[in-house]
Structure formats: C-alpha cells, structure tokens
C-alpha cells in the first residue's frame, strides 16, 4: 500500500512544495523502516565452504540495509519538511553503523575459526586475505555512516528548532552530530 501511495504521488507530477509530497515522504520513511527491520545478523554457522567465510556472509543484511538507506535518502526528493530529510539521512547512517557492528561480530567469528588448519584451508589467501576483506568492508561501512551523518548535519543547518524523529521523538540533528563526532574521534567503534 505504501508503494502504491508513492507511485500515485509520483504520477500526479507532485513536487516538494505540494501537500502530496509530504504524504509520499512519510510513506517512503515507513518503507525504510520495514526494510531496516530486515537488517539482522546472520545465524552463527560452522564454516564448511569458502562461501561461509568473509564479508559475503552478511550479504542479506547488507542488501536489506542498502534498500533501507536508499529509501531514507529518497525522502530528500519529496521532503518539503527538511527535518524529515535530516532524520532520513541520520537513519541511513545508523544503518551503516548497524551493518558495521554485524560485520565486526562476523569478522571475529571468522578469524577465530581460521585458527583451525582445516578451516583456513577453505579460504584462498588464508587468514591475511580474510582479514583484508573484512577490513575493507568495515572501512566502507564507516565511510558510509560518516557521509550520511555529515549530510544530515549539513542539512540541519537550514532547519530552525529541534528536528524530531517521527518514530521515537529523538532529535535527529543532535543524534547525527553525536554519531558523526564519535566516528571521527574513535573510528566508530
């Protein structure tokens, strides 16, 4: 139903200053929430093939996160209320951090498993190659989160007063600024 709302608004030729755009922005926000709920860690498993090791193991979570972040970012196409745009960008950054946390757990599990010669033999390049792959993924998630938080903070400069997240009532400007600063000072951990 939410997809249909967005589709109908798109085909009316609505633009950001029209009331229909607010409806579309809220629908996209809710669609992002639904996608975000699918961002979950993969179940722990005993590695038996190459596919069981490395960044690819979190593909389903990453795919859901990409869909959700895209939705939240799309709000900027519709939002006459810039506050909603700021909250969407903040949430997109939060998803990247969630994926980073999932990746850190999976990395630790993989590297621990690689202590067994039979499992290390499964992975081309061994421990060093696996560590490099995880390091690149974690850096990517950190950069994505930082970029979304920067965009949220930058956009928030044009909004007077608090910017309230419709889901929990928190101030998206304050949250984005805090997370951006945390990432820049401690590497996002």
trRosetta pair geometry for C-beta under 8 A, 3 or more apart (Angstrom, degrees):
i j d omega theta_ij theta_ji phi_ij phi_ji
1 4 5.5 -53 -151 33 34 114
1 5 6.6 40 149 -24 65 100
2 5 5.5 -47 -152 28 36 115
2 6 6.7 33 152 -15 65 102
2 27 4.4 167 -160 -166 87 95
2 28 7.8 161 166 -67 112 29
2 30 5.5 -137 -118 86 149 117
2 31 5.1 -176 122 -63 139 96
2 34 7.9 172 38 -5 153 140
3 6 5.9 -56 -154 37 33 109
3 7 6.2 35 149 -21 66 109
3 27 8.0 -178 -56 161 21 121
3 31 6.9 99 -68 -100 71 135
4 7 5.4 -53 -144 38 33 115
4 8 6.2 33 157 -20 66 105
5 8 6.0 -57 -149 35 27 109
5 9 6.4 23 155 -15 63 107
5 23 6.3 -117 175 146 119 104
5 24 6.7 -175 133 -101 91 58
5 27 4.4 -162 87 -99 130 160
6 9 5.9 -58 -148 38 31 108
6 10 6.2 35 153 -23 66 107
6 24 5.2 98 -118 -145 67 89
6 27 5.2 -156 -54 102 89 133
6 28 6.1 92 -96 -65 131 85
6 31 7.6 -28 -28 -22 141 147
7 10 5.8 -55 -149 33 28 113
7 11 6.5 14 158 -9 63 111
8 11 6.0 -65 -148 43 29 103
8 12 6.6 32 153 -27 64 104
9 12 5.8 -53 -151 26 34 112
9 14 5.0 -49 -178 30 84 139
9 20 4.7 172 -131 158 102 109
9 21 6.8 142 179 -88 132 41
9 23 6.3 -179 -79 83 139 103
9 24 4.0 -132 82 -68 162 120
9 27 7.9 167 3 30 138 140
9 78 7.7 42 127 -124 143 126
10 14 7.4 -81 -89 39 20 93
10 24 7.3 121 -48 -125 70 143
12 20 6.0 -35 70 131 146 172
14 18 4.6 -126 -153 72 91 139
14 20 4.1 -110 -108 82 154 121
14 21 5.1 -172 147 -58 117 80
14 24 6.8 162 86 -12 140 139
15 18 5.8 95 55 0 55 107
15 21 6.4 -26 119 -66 22 138
16 21 5.0 167 -126 172 31 165
16 77 7.5 -148 -74 153 102 38
16 78 6.2 160 -105 -172 74 26
16 79 6.5 0 -142 78 107 32
16 80 4.9 144 164 -72 81 72
17 21 7.2 70 36 23 19 146
17 80 5.7 105 -106 -102 36 125
18 21 5.0 108 66 -9 76 102
18 80 7.9 179 38 -44 33 132
19 22 5.7 -45 -164 24 48 113
19 23 7.1 45 144 -15 69 100
20 23 5.4 -52 -158 35 44 114
20 24 6.3 44 146 -19 72 103
21 24 5.4 -51 -147 38 37 113
21 25 6.2 41 153 -23 67 103
21 78 4.6 -178 -172 -168 85 80
21 79 7.3 -168 147 -76 106 12
21 80 5.8 99 94 -22 126 98
22 25 5.7 -51 -146 35 30 113
22 26 6.5 28 155 -16 63 105
22 78 7.5 168 -74 152 20 103
22 79 7.8 67 -106 -130 56 49
22 80 6.2 -50 -68 33 88 107
22 81 6.8 64 -117 -5 97 105
23 26 6.0 -57 -150 38 29 108
23 27 6.3 30 152 -20 64 108
24 27 5.6 -56 -148 37 32 112
24 28 6.3 32 155 -19 66 104
24 78 4.5 -139 95 -135 108 148
25 28 5.8 -53 -148 36 30 110
25 29 6.4 36 151 -23 63 105
25 75 5.1 76 -151 -149 89 83
25 78 3.9 -168 -67 104 86 120
25 79 4.7 105 -121 -80 147 69
25 80 7.8 -135 -17 17 151 63
25 81 7.3 173 104 41 161 92
25 84 5.5 75 154 126 131 150
26 29 5.4 -50 -149 32 34 117
26 30 6.6 32 153 -16 65 103
26 84 7.6 -78 -75 -140 64 147
26 166 7.6 36 -130 -2 93 177
27 30 5.8 -55 -151 37 33 109
27 31 6.4 35 150 -20 65 104
28 31 5.5 -52 -148 36 35 114
28 32 6.5 41 151 -22 65 101
28 71 5.4 -177 179 -172 83 85
28 72 7.8 159 139 -88 98 26
28 74 5.2 -124 -166 92 145 111
28 75 5.4 -177 94 -80 128 73
28 78 6.5 150 9 21 139 143
28 88 7.9 12 113 -113 109 137
29 32 5.7 -53 -155 32 31 114
29 33 6.8 36 146 -22 62 101
29 71 7.5 151 -98 145 20 104
29 72 7.1 62 -119 -110 60 66
29 75 6.0 52 -68 -91 85 129
29 84 6.7 -86 -68 -168 138 108
29 87 7.6 26 -129 102 126 116
29 88 6.4 -107 -103 -87 89 100
29 166 6.9 63 142 44 152 134
30 33 5.4 -46 -152 29 38 117
30 34 6.7 40 150 -20 65 99
31 34 5.7 -50 -153 32 36 113
31 35 6.6 33 150 -15 66 104
31 71 5.0 -147 98 -142 98 143
32 35 5.7 -56 -148 39 35 109
32 36 6.1 38 152 -26 68 106
32 68 4.8 94 -161 -158 72 70
32 69 7.8 105 -142 -59 110 14
32 71 3.4 -170 -77 99 87 125
32 72 4.5 101 -138 -56 157 77
32 75 7.8 -50 -21 -41 144 112
32 88 7.0 139 -1 -135 172 90
32 91 6.6 91 141 117 136 141
33 36 5.6 -53 -145 32 30 114
33 37 6.8 38 154 -26 62 98
33 68 7.8 107 -57 -138 11 108
33 167 6.9 156 -104 -89 131 135
34 37 6.0 -49 -159 22 32 113
34 38 7.6 28 146 -16 58 101
35 38 5.9 -59 -167 29 42 112
35 39 7.6 51 141 -33 67 94
35 64 5.6 177 -179 -173 78 76
35 65 7.8 150 144 -93 102 17
35 67 4.3 -139 -149 105 142 106
35 68 3.6 -170 102 -72 112 81
35 71 6.0 150 21 3 140 140
36 39 5.6 -39 -163 8 49 116
36 64 7.5 137 -109 148 18 101
36 65 7.6 58 -118 -111 60 57
36 68 4.2 110 -65 -137 70 152
36 91 7.2 -70 -82 174 149 113
36 95 6.1 -112 -119 -94 98 112
38 60 7.8 -103 159 155 101 89
38 61 7.7 -172 132 -121 71 50
38 64 3.6 -140 101 -140 107 147
38 67 7.9 11 60 57 130 128
38 68 7.7 -179 48 -44 92 118
39 61 5.2 77 -154 -162 60 81
39 64 4.8 -160 -70 100 64 115
39 65 4.7 78 -107 -71 123 86
39 68 6.6 -68 -37 8 122 147
39 95 6.1 -159 -72 -147 170 92
39 98 5.6 71 134 116 135 135
39 99 6.7 -81 -163 -69 121 82
39 102 7.7 -135 167 -29 86 149
40 61 6.0 -133 60 -102 35 104
40 64 7.9 15 10 55 66 156
40 102 7.9 138 158 -106 23 137
41 58 7.4 -47 -137 -118 56 102
41 61 6.5 12 -94 -74 28 152
41 102 4.6 -168 -95 -133 84 101
41 105 6.3 -14 -133 72 141 141
41 106 7.3 -172 -153 -52 98 99
42 45 7.3 -45 137 -6 110 111
42 57 5.6 -120 37 157 158 89
42 58 6.0 -134 -12 -100 112 57
42 60 6.8 111 -83 43 97 112
42 61 6.7 -112 -40 -21 78 116
42 102 7.8 98 5 -178 71 115
42 106 6.9 55 42 -95 107 124
44 109 6.7 -146 -130 -137 92 152
45 52 6.0 -115 105 -149 123 114
45 57 8.0 -154 40 -149 120 127
46 52 7.7 -2 109 174 36 152
46 113 7.8 159 -149 -126 54 131
47 52 3.9 164 -129 108 71 125
47 53 5.2 34 -127 -55 140 95
47 110 7.4 82 -57 -124 138 72
47 113 5.4 107 9 158 125 153
47 119 5.2 87 78 -143 125 111
47 122 6.2 -179 146 66 117 161
48 52 5.9 86 33 -10 56 154
48 122 7.6 176 160 -113 17 151
49 52 5.3 111 57 -5 65 100
49 122 6.5 176 -167 -163 18 124
50 53 6.3 -75 -163 42 41 100
50 54 7.7 6 170 6 71 126
50 122 5.5 -168 -75 161 59 87
50 123 6.0 133 -127 -101 78 55
50 124 7.1 16 -126 -6 131 86
51 56 6.4 -80 -153 102 67 134
51 57 7.7 128 156 -80 60 75
52 57 6.5 49 -165 -93 36 118
52 122 7.6 -16 54 143 102 150
53 57 7.0 -22 -128 -41 7 124
53 110 5.2 117 -146 -140 82 113
53 113 7.2 -138 -102 84 109 133
53 114 7.6 97 -140 -70 138 98
53 119 7.5 135 -70 175 137 97
53 122 6.4 128 0 103 137 117
53 123 4.9 -73 91 -82 151 123
53 130 6.2 -53 160 -120 115 125
54 57 6.5 137 72 -12 50 93
54 110 6.8 129 -49 -137 32 157
54 123 7.0 150 -43 -132 107 121
54 130 5.9 -118 -85 -132 80 81
54 133 5.1 -16 -146 112 98 153
54 134 7.3 -138 -143 -56 52 81
55 58 6.5 -60 -171 34 56 99
55 103 6.8 5 -125 -135 83 111
55 106 7.9 110 -114 106 40 134
55 133 5.3 -137 -9 152 107 102
55 134 6.1 172 -63 -93 90 53
55 136 7.6 -74 -43 74 152 91
55 137 4.1 168 -114 -59 135 149
56 59 5.4 -1 -169 -45 59 113
57 106 5.5 -180 84 -163 124 137
57 110 7.6 180 10 -68 147 122
58 61 4.8 -49 -176 47 85 116
58 62 5.5 90 121 -28 88 101
58 99 7.0 129 148 -158 137 85
58 102 5.5 130 -134 126 137 117
58 103 5.8 -97 8 -86 164 73
58 106 5.6 -136 -49 -12 113 164
59 62 5.6 -61 -143 41 30 111
59 63 6.0 34 158 -25 68 105
60 63 5.7 -50 -145 33 29 113
60 64 6.6 27 155 -14 62 104
61 64 5.9 -57 -151 39 31 108
61 65 6.2 32 151 -20 65 110
61 99 6.2 158 131 -117 107 84
61 102 5.5 -102 133 133 163 168
62 65 5.4 -55 -145 39 32 115
62 66 6.3 37 155 -24 65 102
62 99 5.8 83 -99 -141 71 132
63 66 5.8 -50 -149 31 29 112
63 67 6.7 30 152 -17 61 103
64 67 5.7 -53 -152 35 34 112
64 68 6.3 30 152 -16 67 107
65 68 5.7 -55 -145 39 32 109
65 69 6.1 30 158 -17 68 107
65 95 4.7 157 -153 168 93 113
65 96 7.2 125 171 -79 129 44
65 98 6.9 -170 -109 78 125 108
65 99 4.9 4 -85 -62 174 125
66 69 5.9 -54 -141 39 28 108
66 70 6.2 32 156 -21 63 107
67 70 5.8 -57 -150 35 27 112
67 71 6.5 29 152 -20 63 104
68 71 5.6 -53 -152 33 33 113
68 72 6.4 28 154 -15 67 105
68 91 7.7 -102 154 140 105 107
68 92 7.5 176 120 -108 79 64
68 95 5.4 172 93 -104 122 154
69 72 5.8 -54 -146 39 33 109
69 73 6.1 31 155 -18 66 108
69 91 8.0 -169 -108 113 58 77
69 92 4.0 90 -142 -142 82 92
69 95 5.1 -141 -66 69 95 144
69 96 7.0 62 -92 -48 141 87
69 144 7.6 -20 -145 171 162 125
69 148 7.3 -97 -149 -87 110 146
70 73 5.8 -58 -146 40 29 110
70 74 6.3 38 152 -29 64 105
71 74 5.6 -54 -152 27 30 115
71 75 7.6 48 149 -36 58 87
71 88 7.9 -127 117 -151 64 111
72 75 6.0 -30 -171 -3 40 115
72 88 3.8 170 -177 -169 77 81
72 89 6.8 170 142 -63 107 26
72 91 4.7 -148 -125 80 151 110
72 92 4.4 -165 84 -55 132 92
72 95 7.6 175 10 -6 144 132
73 76 6.3 -33 177 9 54 110
73 88 6.4 170 -70 144 23 114
73 89 6.9 71 -101 -93 66 67
73 92 5.6 56 -52 -78 87 154
73 148 7.8 -99 -81 -119 101 105
74 77 5.4 -34 -174 16 64 116
74 78 7.3 36 142 -1 76 103
74 88 7.8 -117 53 -177 50 148
75 78 6.0 -73 -158 48 44 98
75 79 5.1 43 156 -40 83 117
75 84 5.7 -128 171 135 132 97
75 85 5.5 -174 112 -103 103 57
75 87 8.0 -48 100 73 166 81
75 88 3.8 -174 34 -56 139 163
76 79 6.0 -46 -115 26 29 112
76 85 4.7 78 -94 -136 72 114
76 88 6.9 -145 -38 77 76 140
76 89 7.6 52 -55 -55 115 103
76 155 7.9 -110 -109 -109 114 152
79 82 6.3 119 131 -91 121 31
79 84 4.7 -164 -126 76 127 109
79 85 4.3 -161 65 -52 158 95
79 88 7.6 -148 -43 2 144 136
81 84 4.6 75 89 0 103 106
81 85 7.4 -180 102 -7 58 83
82 85 5.0 -49 -154 35 49 118
82 86 6.3 55 147 -24 73 98
82 155 5.9 -160 -177 167 107 102
82 156 7.8 164 137 -101 110 36
82 158 5.6 -64 151 92 172 106
82 159 4.9 -151 90 -70 114 108
83 86 5.6 -49 -150 32 34 113
83 87 6.5 33 152 -16 65 104
83 159 5.3 125 -71 -144 77 151
83 163 4.1 -169 -142 -138 93 90
83 164 7.0 20 169 35 134 57
83 172 7.2 133 -173 41 73 127
84 87 5.7 -52 -148 37 34 111
84 88 6.4 39 151 -22 65 104
84 166 7.6 16 -112 -23 91 118
85 88 5.6 -53 -150 34 31 113
85 89 6.5 28 154 -15 65 105
85 155 5.6 -111 111 166 114 153
86 89 5.9 -57 -150 38 30 108
86 90 6.3 32 152 -20 65 107
86 152 5.0 94 -159 -157 69 80
86 155 5.1 -163 -84 95 82 114
86 156 4.8 83 -121 -76 140 85
86 159 6.5 -83 -24 1 143 151
86 163 5.0 -20 79 175 142 158
86 172 4.9 137 122 106 98 129
86 173 6.1 -9 166 -71 146 74
86 176 6.9 -114 179 -10 91 151
87 90 5.5 -51 -144 37 33 114
87 91 6.2 33 156 -19 65 106
87 152 7.9 99 -61 -137 14 117
87 163 6.4 -162 -51 150 90 107
87 164 7.9 -13 -73 103 134 30
87 165 4.9 148 -135 -107 126 72
87 166 7.1 108 139 3 169 80
87 172 4.0 -126 -92 -74 68 159
88 91 5.8 -56 -148 37 29 109
88 92 6.5 33 152 -22 64 103
89 92 5.6 -48 -148 31 34 114
89 93 6.7 35 152 -16 63 102
89 148 5.1 -178 -178 -174 75 81
89 149 7.5 153 141 -89 96 22
89 151 4.8 -129 -156 97 142 104
89 152 3.7 -176 99 -73 116 86
89 155 6.5 128 12 23 153 139
89 176 7.0 36 103 -113 96 143
90 93 5.8 -57 -158 36 33 111
90 94 6.4 36 147 -23 66 105
90 148 7.2 152 -97 142 16 103
90 149 6.8 59 -117 -109 60 65
90 152 4.5 97 -60 -125 73 160
90 165 7.6 -97 78 -86 138 114
90 172 4.4 -159 4 -164 156 99
90 175 5.7 75 -165 91 138 110
90 176 4.2 -102 -103 -71 101 105
90 179 7.7 123 -152 33 86 138
91 94 5.2 -48 -146 33 38 117
91 95 6.6 44 152 -24 65 97
91 165 7.9 123 -59 -131 107 119
91 172 8.0 -50 -33 -128 79 119
92 95 5.8 -48 -154 28 33 113
92 96 7.0 34 148 -17 62 101
92 144 8.0 -108 148 160 92 97
92 148 4.3 -150 95 -138 101 146
93 96 5.7 -52 -153 33 38 111
93 97 6.6 35 150 -15 67 104
93 144 7.5 177 -119 128 57 71
93 145 4.5 87 -161 -155 78 64
93 146 7.5 120 -135 -38 114 13
93 147 7.7 -173 -96 69 96 54
93 148 3.5 -164 -62 88 85 117
93 149 4.3 91 -121 -50 164 79
93 152 6.7 -87 -7 -8 133 133
93 176 6.7 104 40 -128 150 86
93 179 6.2 133 130 111 131 142
93 180 7.8 -42 -164 -69 160 78
94 97 5.7 -56 -152 38 34 111
94 98 6.3 39 148 -24 66 103
94 145 7.6 102 -57 -132 16 101
94 179 7.3 -94 -82 -112 71 170
95 98 5.4 -50 -148 33 35 115
95 99 6.4 35 153 -17 66 102
96 99 5.7 -52 -149 37 33 111
96 100 6.4 38 149 -23 63 104
96 141 4.9 165 -179 -167 84 73
96 142 7.6 166 147 -74 115 14
96 144 4.0 -165 -122 99 145 109
96 145 3.7 -156 91 -63 123 80
96 148 6.5 159 4 13 132 133
97 100 5.3 -49 -148 33 36 117
97 101 6.5 38 153 -21 65 100
97 141 7.2 135 -87 158 27 106
97 145 4.8 84 -52 -112 81 146
97 179 7.0 -94 -48 -162 153 127
97 183 8.0 -115 -91 -80 112 115
97 188 6.5 -144 -117 -171 95 111
98 101 5.8 -51 -153 32 33 111
98 102 6.6 32 149 -16 64 104
99 102 5.6 -52 -148 37 35 113
99 103 6.2 37 152 -21 66 106
99 141 5.1 -150 93 -124 103 130
100 103 5.6 -54 -146 37 31 113
100 104 6.4 36 154 -24 65 102
100 138 5.9 86 -143 -142 89 71
100 141 3.8 173 -73 120 91 141
100 142 6.2 88 -105 -60 145 68
100 145 6.9 -50 -18 -26 136 138
100 188 6.4 -24 135 136 166 130
101 104 5.8 -48 -148 29 32 112
101 105 6.8 30 154 -15 62 102
102 105 6.1 -58 -156 36 32 109
102 106 6.4 26 151 -14 66 110
103 106 5.6 -58 -144 42 33 109
103 107 6.0 39 155 -25 68 106
103 134 6.7 158 170 -154 101 86
103 137 5.4 -155 -151 122 147 121
103 138 5.6 -172 112 -82 134 78
103 141 6.4 -177 15 -12 146 153
104 107 5.6 -50 -144 34 29 114
104 108 6.5 30 156 -19 62 104
104 138 6.7 78 -72 -109 78 123
104 189 7.8 114 -98 -122 158 93
105 108 5.9 -54 -151 35 30 110
105 109 6.5 28 152 -17 63 108
106 109 5.6 -56 -148 38 33 112
106 110 6.2 33 154 -20 67 107
106 134 7.8 -167 97 -119 89 117
107 110 5.7 -57 -147 37 30 111
107 111 6.1 22 160 -14 67 109
107 131 7.9 83 -164 -122 108 54
107 134 4.0 107 -114 -157 117 148
107 138 7.2 -19 -41 -51 154 123
108 111 6.1 -57 -142 40 27 105
108 112 6.3 29 157 -19 63 108
109 112 5.9 -58 -150 36 27 111
109 113 6.4 27 153 -19 63 108
110 113 5.7 -59 -150 36 30 111
110 114 6.4 35 152 -27 66 105
110 130 5.9 -151 143 174 125 132
110 134 7.1 179 61 -62 139 137
111 114 5.5 -46 -147 27 35 118
111 115 7.9 57 150 -35 55 84
111 127 6.9 75 -137 -148 78 94
111 130 6.8 171 -86 113 72 125
111 131 6.6 62 -99 -83 117 88
111 134 7.7 -75 -47 10 108 160
112 115 6.1 -33 -175 -2 42 114
113 116 6.3 -48 179 24 55 106
113 119 4.9 -105 154 148 92 162
114 119 5.9 -124 -102 106 37 108
114 120 4.9 82 -163 -86 74 85
114 123 7.0 -46 -110 29 108 141
114 126 7.3 111 -166 -175 122 65
114 127 4.8 133 147 -96 143 88
114 130 6.2 -163 -75 46 150 158
115 119 7.9 26 51 57 44 122
115 120 7.7 158 12 -46 4 113
116 119 4.4 67 76 14 103 107
116 120 6.7 -178 85 -11 49 86
117 120 5.6 -54 -140 39 33 112
117 121 6.3 41 157 -28 65 104
118 121 5.9 -50 -153 27 28 116
118 122 7.5 39 145 -29 56 97
119 122 5.6 -40 -164 14 43 117
119 123 7.5 20 151 -7 66 103
120 123 6.4 -70 -159 39 39 99
120 126 5.4 24 -175 -135 101 82
120 127 6.3 -31 -128 -46 113 84
123 126 6.3 123 91 -100 97 21
123 127 8.0 99 82 -61 133 35
123 129 6.8 -174 145 77 105 113
123 130 5.5 14 157 -62 155 115
124 129 6.6 -54 106 89 62 165
125 128 6.5 -107 159 74 89 81
125 129 2.5 47 125 -24 131 155
125 130 7.1 161 95 -28 102 63
125 132 7.9 -73 148 35 140 122
126 129 6.0 103 56 18 49 99
126 130 7.1 -93 129 -3 33 100
127 130 5.7 -62 -150 39 30 111
127 131 6.1 30 156 -20 68 108
128 131 5.8 -54 -147 36 29 112
128 132 6.4 31 153 -21 63 107
129 132 5.6 -53 -149 35 32 114
129 133 6.5 35 153 -20 64 104
130 133 5.8 -54 -152 34 32 112
130 134 6.5 26 154 -12 65 106
131 134 6.0 -58 -149 40 31 107
131 135 6.1 35 153 -24 65 109
132 135 5.6 -53 -145 34 30 115
132 136 6.5 30 157 -19 63 103
133 136 6.0 -55 -152 33 29 109
133 137 6.6 26 153 -16 63 107
134 137 5.6 -56 -149 38 35 111
134 138 6.1 32 156 -18 69 107
135 138 5.9 -56 -145 38 29 109
135 139 6.3 30 155 -19 64 107
136 139 5.8 -55 -147 36 30 112
136 140 6.4 33 153 -23 63 106
137 140 5.6 -55 -151 33 31 114
137 141 6.6 29 154 -16 66 103
138 141 5.9 -52 -148 36 33 109
138 142 6.4 35 153 -19 65 107
139 142 5.7 -56 -148 38 31 113
139 143 6.3 31 155 -19 66 107
140 143 5.8 -56 -147 37 29 109
140 144 6.3 31 154 -20 64 106
141 144 5.7 -54 -148 36 32 113
141 145 6.3 31 155 -19 65 105
142 145 5.9 -55 -148 36 29 110
142 146 6.3 27 155 -16 64 109
142 183 6.3 157 -163 -157 88 114
142 187 7.0 -39 -133 -178 147 63
142 188 4.7 -164 -124 13 100 156
143 146 5.8 -56 -145 40 30 111
143 147 6.2 33 156 -22 64 108
144 147 5.8 -58 -149 35 28 112
144 148 6.5 23 157 -14 64 106
145 148 6.0 -59 -150 38 29 106
145 149 6.2 24 156 -15 66 110
145 179 7.2 -101 167 151 110 118
145 183 6.1 180 105 -93 115 151
145 188 6.4 109 74 -128 145 138
146 149 5.8 -58 -145 40 30 109
146 150 6.2 34 155 -23 65 106
146 180 6.4 99 -140 -134 65 74
146 183 5.0 -154 -84 119 95 151
146 184 7.1 108 -127 -62 121 80
146 188 7.6 -97 -54 -71 97 125
147 150 5.7 -52 -146 34 29 113
147 151 6.5 27 155 -17 63 105
148 151 5.7 -55 -150 37 32 111
148 152 6.4 35 151 -22 66 104
149 152 5.5 -51 -147 34 34 114
149 153 6.3 31 156 -16 67 105
149 176 4.8 170 -147 -168 76 82
149 177 7.7 160 179 -73 104 21
149 179 5.2 -139 -109 92 142 102
149 180 3.7 -177 134 -73 130 94
149 183 7.0 153 34 15 153 138
150 153 5.9 -57 -147 39 29 107
150 154 6.1 29 155 -19 65 110
150 180 6.1 126 -65 -127 58 133
151 154 5.7 -55 -144 39 29 113
151 155 6.2 27 158 -16 65 108
152 155 6.0 -59 -147 39 27 107
152 156 6.2 33 154 -28 63 109
152 172 6.6 -113 -172 153 126 102
152 173 7.4 -169 150 -110 96 47
152 176 3.7 -122 102 -140 134 160
152 180 7.9 -160 59 -47 104 124
153 156 5.6 -52 -147 29 30 118
153 157 7.5 48 152 -36 57 88
153 173 7.1 101 -114 -153 57 70
153 176 5.3 -162 -56 120 78 116
153 177 5.3 107 -105 -83 116 75
153 180 5.9 -49 -28 -7 139 160
154 157 6.2 -39 -172 2 35 113
155 158 6.4 -60 -176 30 50 106
155 159 7.4 35 137 -14 73 110
156 159 5.5 -64 -154 36 51 111
156 163 6.1 -100 -126 -17 103 152
156 172 7.4 -163 -90 102 123 90
156 173 4.1 131 -150 -114 148 104
156 176 7.0 171 -27 59 141 137
156 177 7.9 -89 56 -47 157 103
159 163 5.6 59 115 -77 151 113
159 173 7.2 -149 71 -68 123 131
162 171 4.8 -87 -158 -113 100 113
162 173 7.2 -146 -150 28 50 118
162 174 8.0 -22 -136 -16 88 112
163 171 5.8 92 57 -162 65 70
163 172 4.6 -71 110 47 111 95
163 173 4.6 106 27 -23 121 99
164 169 5.8 -23 -162 -146 106 46
164 170 7.4 143 -147 73 58 27
164 171 6.5 -42 -89 -97 51 55
164 172 7.4 111 -171 -7 3 90
165 168 5.4 6 93 48 121 76
165 169 6.5 -49 64 12 79 10
165 170 4.9 9 22 56 122 77
165 171 7.5 -139 -11 -78 86 8
165 172 5.2 120 -63 -58 89 97
165 175 7.8 6 -37 14 129 148
170 174 7.6 -119 167 64 88 108
170 175 5.7 57 140 -46 124 133
171 174 4.1 54 93 16 114 112
171 175 6.4 162 87 -13 59 88
172 175 5.6 -58 -140 43 33 111
172 176 5.9 33 161 -21 69 108
173 176 6.1 -57 -146 36 24 107
173 177 6.4 21 157 -16 61 110
174 177 5.9 -59 -148 38 28 110
174 178 6.3 27 156 -19 64 110
175 178 5.8 -57 -147 37 29 111
175 179 6.3 21 159 -13 65 109
176 179 6.0 -58 -144 41 29 106
176 180 6.1 31 157 -22 65 108
177 180 5.8 -54 -144 35 27 112
177 181 6.3 23 158 -14 63 109
178 181 6.0 -60 -149 40 27 107
178 182 6.3 28 153 -22 64 108
179 182 5.5 -51 -143 35 33 113
179 183 6.4 35 157 -20 65 103
180 183 6.0 -56 -153 34 29 110
180 184 6.5 20 154 -14 64 109
181 184 5.8 -58 -145 40 32 107
181 185 6.1 16 162 -9 68 113
182 185 6.3 -67 -142 44 26 99
182 186 6.0 -35 -178 35 66 106
182 188 6.8 92 118 -108 87 44
183 186 7.5 -83 -124 57 14 66
183 187 7.1 -29 -163 161 52 11
183 188 4.1 20 -122 -76 80 88
186 189 5.8 -103 134 45 102 81
